[in-house]
Amino acid sequence: MSEENTENEMLLLLKTLVNKVNELEKAVYDKDNLLMKSGYVVVETPSPIISVSETGTDVDAIAKMDWDDIGKMMNKLEGGY
């Protein structure tokens, strides 16, 4: 009987938590909410975009480089000359 009682308590607790979360969502996404008006909370977020652009180095050119040339290039990238 105590196992059934525990299951009922867990079910009631879960229902209560779901209701609380739903109330919080309604409060946060309300149009009159200060967070929504200030822009801290947004409903639709921008999706990230990866743009493929030409870089200053060519992969084939690097593949054909000597190790000394690669070392010099890395020194330039790190700030050394």
Sequence and secondary structure as in RCSB ss.txt:
>XXXX:A:sequence
MSEENTENEMLLLLKTLVNKVNELEKAVYDKDNLLMKSGYVVVETPSPIISVSETGTDVDAIAKMDWDDIGKMMN
KLEGGY
>XXXX:A:secstr
 HHHHHHHHHHHHHHHHHHHHHHHHHHHT TT HHHHHTSS SS           SS HHHHHT  HHHHHHHHH
HHHT  
